[in-house]
Amino acid sequence: MALYSAENIVAHSNPEARLGALDGNVAAHLEYQGKHYLITTPNQDHVPVPPVGFRELRLRSDLRFGIEDHTIWPQFHAHAYPYLFAISSRPVDANDTMALLWWNPTMADFQTTRLGMVEGVGHLADDKLKSMENLINILSQNVKDFLETEKGPKSPSAKTVDVIQSFRGQLLDTFQRLSSLKMAFKEMVFNITEFQRLYLSLSAILRYCSIYQPRLNSHDDYSATVSSGIIGAFTTSAEVAQHLFRAGVPVWFVQEWDGRPVRRNIRWAVPVTMPSPPFRFNDHNPPFPTILKGSMVDKNRYEAICTYSLQRLLSPDPFVRGDSMQNPPSTLSPLVSASAATTMWTSSTALVLPHNSSSSSSGVQSSTMQSSSAYSKWKKKPKPSPTEKVQFAGRNKFLPLEDPCAPYPIPVWAKALADVDYSPARIREGITKNGDQYVFPDPGLFVQSVHRDRYLLNWLQIRYAWRYLVGTGDSTLSPKDWRQLLFLDLSQQPTTNTPKDRHRRELFDRLAYRNNIMRNGVRVAQNLTLTPEWNKSPVTVPIPDNVVREILWSLYEENFTYELMSLDRRACLDLQPTATPSVLQEREHLVRKCISNFQIPQITPQNVGLASEDWQERREYVYYLGKVVRSWTSEPDAALLLSDRKRPESLSKGHVEMLEEATAKLYCQTFWNHFGRAAQIPHRLHKPQ
């Protein structure tokens, strides 16, 4: 008889005898790194692929002592988790509520059925979010019940309680990011994976403490009622196998085998079962970020996973690239700095007039692209005094757009923007490169151009992919670059050698745009010849006024969101360059409360959030935005002190109006001081009644 044969495995089979912990209902032979192993299970009908590296399994020989007895818990060591066997197994029934945890998001889940455009900023469908929220509510109630009912001499230790509360807090934080925050596709997928890990870990801890730990510490035999719905455990320790078997836990006992007839009662020899679908060893596309490089049993592995969510902000600050504010030049005097800022602002932020418009009264030539000679002539003009407001070469961006398709300005915000002292002397030292950059196109770029419809159609084609790039922190363009990008023929890269086409090729290179594919493999559209859509309806030329207004309103909203986040990181007196991830996370949660929809702006039947005409609905958003800007100055306006109240409900209509005016005024002026251009402020989508 050949060694390692099925006959040798079942040589002493006795179907009539009761199985013990080291016997086998089924068993399998496995060869690994030149050694032969026999895997037996007394209470299961299959043998799955065991964990790689059997030697590490011996470290779990003290499973029965419980999690509070593991002094290694604070180090998040891989083998400090004796409850892992109690993690829920994958449900067979697709309608099982737990089946949601195994939902695997792919690029297809974020593509529209018609255009195949990728949602660049991750967000989940409402039904999936609701299902996740229901799971969290049930689990949170279980946590509460456990902590309240497990009293007496066997009550959980303080360490166990701390671990449970920590996992619960991380779970809620991860869900909050999935439901409310903008993040790149790969970050959103990571957070879904993190949600799954945290939920399963927390539910397993509760199950372990309530059911299996008492069993493991008792002398009763529960083996007759094997638990279903948990993954069970592999072990190389005969003692641990006996404890788990007696506690009714699915168990697989692994030991080296010399191939000779096994003198235990094993009823069936079976092959090792591969999971279906098989394990995925290649990187996700697009790949997850690397958060730790090291061994799979590195004690820092779990700590890195647990803390990653704290380190992930709304997005990398899109204005950081080329931002000298991070290292302001200490050798420049305020006057020199203001003079440099004057040159920066007047040359890059004043929008130019359309092709068919005449030059402004200042005599500065204004066209879609100024010629080099005109630019040289302008450069020779005397620099204005740092204390004088800049003269505009085009539209004054501190005033509302005058166009039938423009969104409706909010009076208090429009007045605050118009009242900004935009003299160069107010600009902070070191602002030289980021002032002319916009995360999303300035709405004024569209309404002033004879190419408005072409710009809009191109924007609709690339907007999903662009939002993906926003999540990578490399997605700001000057108005000139935006005009060139939105004028591109997206179906092919420019090949001629004219100055304009050279500039357009640079934009292609900037986006790593090749064959309709942008950076990180994001596809702009499956077929650019198809008609783009807005609000699930096709958009064709001429574009209706209401559609134009909705698109421009969404651009104002998205620019305001990112500008608010970026400005707060610069202006908040409590946020220093060395702020910890937890401090930044807490700040992010506060800023999130200022905006009604922190995801992609949604078209609503009425104005909402800061734009609502109902002061009671607007009150909460004004209150939290007041808290944000209140921290930007050590000498706040008296009205800003209203945000120090404990509850927004305590504010009257008069209080809300006073706080709103002071908040908008400080916001608009502070933005000029830090960025050297006009802020993009919130607008109303619907005309006020």
Secondary structure, DSSP 8 states (H G I E B T S, - for coil): --TT-HHHHTTT--TTS---TTSBSEEEEEEETTEEEEEEESS-S--B---S-GGGGGGGTTGGG-GGG-TTGGGT-GGG-GGGGGSB---SSTTSGGGGGG----GGGGB-TTT--B-SB----HHHHHHHHHHHHHHHHHHHHHHHH--STT---HHHHHHHHHHHHHHHHHHHHHHH---BHHHHHHHHHHHHHHHHHHHHHHHIIIIIHHHHTS----TTS---SB--EEES-HHHHHHHHHTT--EEEEEE--SS---S-B--B---B--SS----S--SS-------S-TT-THHHHHHHHHHHH--SSS-TT-TT-GGGS--TT--HHHHHHHHHHHHHHHTSB---TT----TT----SSS--HHHHHHHHTS----TTS----SSB-TTS---STTS-EE-HHHHHHHHT----GGGS-TT--SSTT-BSS--HHHHHT-TTHHHHHHHHHHHHHHHHHHHTTT---B-HHHHHHHHHS-TTS---S-SHHHHHHHHHHHHTT-BTTB-GGG-BS-S-TTS--EETTEE--SS--HHHHHHHHHHHHHHHHHHHHHHHHHHH-TT--TT--HHHHHHHHHHHHTTSS--SS----SS--GGG-S-HHHHHHHHHHHHHHHHTT-SS--GGGGGGGSS-GGG--HHHHHHHHHHHHHHHHHHHHHHHSS-----EESS---
